[in-house]
Amino acid sequence: MTWKTTRNILLYSFMFAVLLTLSFQPHQQNDDFKNEEISIDDNLLVKQGLDLKDTTLSMDSYLHNYTLYGNYSSVDARDLVIDGDFAYLADGINGFRILNLTDKTNITEIGFFINGTEIAYSVYIQGDVAYLCYGLNGFVIIDITNKISPVVLFTMKDQFGIATCYGVDIDGVYAYLAYGIFGMAIVDITNPAQPLFVGRYHKINIDVRDVKIR
């Protein structure tokens, strides 16, 4: 074997050893891309550093940073509308409840309407009138001018047969009702004391539980 051949063999062996050593080096994380937390500032998520960094979200302290001013223990709350200093609650089997929010540390019930054991599902407030979807009791329209003693203006029930009133939304002088297996009913409420059934949308095997008008 010539010296030239021996030299080439040694050179190739050395290069192979270097490559093998580099291949088995442990991975070193680049500090430019280390994990970094997201901070909470004025309800905004502010990510520190480069956009390409892996991030973890630490929100425990933020989520627990609140103050309880007051509370009201409802029986079966299903829907809630706030209007000024008053809250109107569709409270399930506990009917319709009117709450005074003037002192938020001491929320008080000032009026209510209940009819049997049916479930009050949804409520909509327009002026001094409450529109209540009251289960099998139907669509109940209530005068809330005197919040201590609300008065029923009209109950629309028999028009829809045995069906449950689940949800209500209002657009102008029309109330749109989610009426379960009856479908969606449309009622003219120009005169809340004498509402008029306008029509409905219905398909077999459809059970309408809510309606929103946009």
C-alpha positions as CSV (number, residue, x, y, z in Angstrom):
1,M,0.0,0.0,0.0
2,T,1.4,3.3,-1.0
3,W,1.7,6.3,1.3
4,K,-0.8,8.2,-0.9
5,T,-3.4,5.5,-0.5
6,T,-2.8,5.3,3.3
7,R,-3.2,9.1,3.6
8,N,-6.5,9.0,1.7
9,I,-7.9,6.3,3.9
10,L,-7.0,8.2,7.1
11,L,-8.5,11.4,5.7
12,Y,-11.8,9.7,4.8
13,S,-11.9,7.9,8.2
14,F,-11.4,11.3,10.0
15,M,-14.2,13.0,8.0
16,F,-16.6,10.1,8.6
17,A,-15.9,10.3,12.4
18,V,-16.6,14.0,12.4
19,L,-19.9,13.6,10.6
20,L,-20.9,10.8,12.8
21,T,-20.2,12.9,15.9
22,L,-22.2,15.8,14.6
23,S,-25.2,13.6,13.8
24,F,-25.5,12.5,17.4
25,Q,-25.1,15.9,19.1
26,P,-28.1,16.6,21.4
27,H,-30.5,19.2,20.1
28,Q,-29.9,22.6,21.5
29,Q,-32.9,24.9,21.7
30,N,-32.4,28.3,20.2
31,D,-33.0,30.9,22.8
32,D,-34.6,33.1,20.2
33,F,-37.5,30.6,20.0
34,K,-38.0,29.5,23.6
35,N,-41.5,29.2,25.2
36,E,-42.8,32.5,26.5
37,E,-46.0,33.5,28.3
38,I,-48.7,35.7,27.1
39,S,-49.5,38.6,29.5
40,I,-53.0,40.1,30.1
41,D,-53.2,43.9,29.8
42,D,-56.4,45.8,29.7
43,N,-58.4,42.8,28.5
44,L,-56.0,42.3,25.6
45,L,-53.7,39.4,24.9
46,V,-50.2,40.8,24.4
47,K,-47.7,38.3,23.2
48,Q,-44.1,39.1,24.1
49,G,-41.3,38.8,21.6
50,L,-41.2,37.2,18.1
51,D,-44.4,36.1,16.3
52,L,-42.8,32.7,15.5
53,K,-42.2,31.8,19.2
54,D,-44.1,29.0,20.9
55,T,-46.4,30.6,23.4
56,T,-48.2,29.4,26.5
57,L,-51.2,31.2,28.0
58,S,-51.3,31.9,31.7
59,M,-54.7,33.4,32.7
60,D,-55.4,32.0,36.2
61,S,-54.8,35.4,37.9
62,Y,-56.8,37.3,35.2
63,L,-59.8,35.0,35.3
64,H,-60.0,35.3,39.1
65,N,-59.7,39.1,39.1
66,Y,-63.3,40.1,39.6
67,T,-65.5,41.5,42.3
68,L,-68.9,40.2,43.3
69,Y,-71.3,43.1,44.0
70,G,-74.4,41.1,44.6
71,N,-76.5,38.1,43.5
72,Y,-80.0,36.8,43.2
73,S,-80.7,33.1,43.7
74,S,-83.1,32.0,41.0
75,V,-84.9,28.7,40.9
76,D,-84.6,27.8,37.3
77,A,-83.3,30.8,35.3
78,R,-83.8,30.4,31.5
79,D,-83.6,34.0,30.1
80,L,-82.7,37.4,31.4
81,V,-83.3,41.0,30.1
82,I,-81.8,44.1,31.7
83,D,-83.5,47.4,31.1
84,G,-82.2,50.3,33.1
85,D,-82.4,49.6,36.9
86,F,-84.5,46.5,36.4
87,A,-84.0,42.9,35.4
88,Y,-86.7,40.7,33.9
89,L,-86.2,37.0,34.5
90,A,-87.8,34.0,32.8
91,D,-87.3,31.7,35.8
92,G,-88.5,28.4,34.6
93,I,-90.9,26.7,36.9
94,N,-90.8,29.9,39.1
95,G,-92.5,31.9,36.4
96,F,-91.7,35.6,35.5
97,R,-89.7,37.7,38.0
98,I,-88.9,41.4,38.2
99,L,-85.8,42.5,40.0
100,N,-84.7,45.9,41.2
101,L,-81.0,46.5,40.4
102,T,-80.7,50.0,41.8
103,D,-78.5,48.7,44.6
104,K,-76.4,46.1,43.0
105,T,-75.1,44.9,46.4
106,N,-78.7,44.1,47.4
107,I,-80.7,42.9,44.4
108,T,-84.4,42.5,45.4
109,E,-87.4,41.0,43.8
110,I,-90.3,43.5,43.5
111,G,-92.8,41.7,41.3
112,F,-93.7,38.4,39.7
113,F,-96.2,36.4,37.6
114,I,-96.6,32.7,37.9
115,N,-99.2,30.3,36.4
116,G,-99.0,26.7,37.6
117,T,-96.0,24.6,37.1
118,E,-95.2,25.4,33.5
119,I,-91.8,26.6,32.5
120,A,-91.1,30.3,31.6
121,Y,-88.5,29.9,28.8
122,S,-88.0,33.3,27.3
123,V,-88.8,37.0,27.8
124,Y,-88.7,40.1,25.6
125,I,-89.2,43.6,27.0
126,Q,-90.6,46.5,24.8
127,G,-91.5,49.6,26.7
128,D,-93.8,48.8,29.5
129,V,-94.8,45.4,28.1
130,A,-93.2,42.0,28.7
131,Y,-93.7,39.2,26.1
132,L,-93.2,35.9,27.8
133,C,-93.0,32.4,26.3
134,Y,-94.4,30.3,29.0
135,G,-94.3,26.7,27.9
136,L,-97.7,25.1,27.5
137,N,-99.2,28.3,29.0
138,G,-98.5,29.8,25.6
139,F,-97.5,33.3,24.7
140,V,-98.3,35.7,27.6
141,I,-98.3,39.4,27.2
142,I,-97.9,41.3,30.5
143,D,-98.2,45.0,31.4
144,I,-95.2,45.9,33.6
145,T,-96.1,49.6,34.1
146,N,-96.6,48.8,37.8
147,K,-93.6,46.5,38.4
148,I,-94.8,45.6,41.9
149,S,-98.0,44.2,40.4
150,P,-97.7,43.2,36.7
151,V,-101.0,42.6,34.9
152,V,-101.6,40.0,32.2
153,L,-103.0,41.7,29.0
154,F,-103.5,38.6,26.9
155,T,-102.6,34.9,26.7
156,M,-102.4,33.3,23.3
157,K,-102.6,29.6,23.8
158,D,-105.5,27.8,22.1
159,Q,-104.6,29.1,18.6
160,F,-101.6,26.7,18.5
161,G,-103.1,23.6,20.0
162,I,-101.0,21.6,22.5
163,A,-97.6,23.0,21.8
164,T,-94.9,24.6,23.9
165,C,-93.8,28.2,23.5
166,Y,-90.0,28.3,23.8
167,G,-88.6,31.5,22.4
168,V,-89.6,35.0,21.4
169,D,-88.1,37.8,19.3
170,I,-89.7,41.0,18.2
171,D,-89.2,43.2,15.1
172,G,-91.4,46.3,14.9
173,V,-95.0,45.3,15.5
174,Y,-94.4,41.5,14.9
175,A,-93.5,38.9,17.5
176,Y,-91.8,35.8,16.2
177,L,-92.4,32.7,18.4
178,A,-90.5,29.5,18.6
179,Y,-93.4,27.1,19.1
180,G,-91.9,23.7,19.3
181,I,-93.6,21.2,17.1
182,F,-96.0,23.9,15.9
183,G,-93.1,25.6,14.2
184,M,-92.5,29.4,14.1
185,A,-95.5,31.6,14.7
186,I,-95.9,35.2,13.7
187,V,-98.1,37.5,15.8
188,D,-99.1,41.1,15.2
189,I,-98.7,43.0,18.5
190,T,-99.7,46.4,17.3
191,N,-102.2,46.3,20.2
192,P,-100.6,44.1,22.9
193,A,-104.0,43.6,24.5
194,Q,-105.4,42.2,21.3
195,P,-102.6,40.4,19.4
196,L,-103.4,38.9,16.0
197,F,-102.1,35.6,14.7
198,V,-100.6,36.3,11.3
199,G,-99.2,33.0,10.2
200,R,-96.6,30.3,10.8
201,Y,-93.7,28.4,9.3
202,H,-93.9,24.6,9.9
203,K,-92.3,21.4,8.6
204,I,-92.9,17.9,9.7
205,N,-90.5,16.6,12.4
206,I,-89.2,20.1,13.1
207,D,-89.1,21.2,16.8
208,V,-88.4,24.9,16.9
209,R,-86.8,26.0,20.2
210,D,-85.5,29.5,19.5
211,V,-85.9,32.3,16.9
212,K,-83.8,35.4,16.2
213,I,-84.7,38.2,13.7
214,R,-81.9,40.2,12.1
